[in-house]
Amino acid sequence: MAYFGAVAVPLITTDIREHRLPNKYTLPAIPLTAVSWLALAVMSNRWVDLAVAVGVAVIVFAVGLGVNRTGYLGMGDVKLFTGLALMLGWFIGLFALLLPLLAVVIAVAHYLIGVAVGRLRRGGSLALGPHIFAGAVLLSGLALI
């Protein structure tokens, strides 16, 4: 969680400005989170939690890769979804699977409100990274309750 907190601002800023999520921020999240969960599993004998986290991250990656092939999702988004799914999956696997759906719902709501108030134009694009983080923060908060 600390790593995602540290890279959230540069990732969101870059995505809003350039519509891309740089590998230097998204890629380290995956092995860093995996090694953290592995160490925790070793220390606390929570192998099922580790298996669930890895399993849901693989599912999120596979689905994201499929959507990427259609052109509706960038690979930066796929990598960010995967890292965050790995993080969330340790706590509640279902939340990790819901993250992409929640992020899209938040993005659609933002877009529709933006168009309605004249801040966004119809047919324009919207950076997904900020919405992915919003969904992850919401789900993390719920998981920690």
Residue, then its C-alpha position, 0 to 999 in steps of 0.5 A: m500500500a505504501y508503494f502505491g501511495a508513493v507513486a499515485v501522484p506521479l502516475i495520476t499526473t502523467d496519465i492526465r497529461e499524457h494518457r499513459l502510465p509509465n512502466k517505471y511506476t507500474l511494473p515495480a508494484i507487481p514484484l514488490t507486492a508479490v515479495s511482500w505477500l510471500a514474506l508475510a505468508v512465510m511469517s504468518n503461515r497465510w498461504v491461502d491468502l497468498a494463493v488467492a492474491v496471486g490467483v486474482a491478479v492473474i485473472v485480472f491480468a488475463v482479462g485486462l490483456g484481452v481487453n487491451r487487444t481490443g484497443y479499449l484499455g492501455m497496457g499501463d492500465v492493465k499493469l496498474f490493475t494487476g498490481l492493485a489486484l495483487m494488493l487487494g487480493w490478499f485482503i478480499g479476493l472479490f474486491a480485486l476482481l471488482l476493481p476494474l468494474l468499479a474503476v470503469v463505473i467511476a470513470v463513466a460517472h465522471y465522464l457523464i457528469g463532466v459532459a453534463v456540466g460542460r467540462l468534458r466534450r462528447g467523444g473525448s477520452l478520459a485517463l483511466g488511472p485516476h479512476i483506477f486509484a479511486g476504486a482501489v482506495l474505496l475497496s482498500g478502505l472497505a477491506l480494512i474495515 
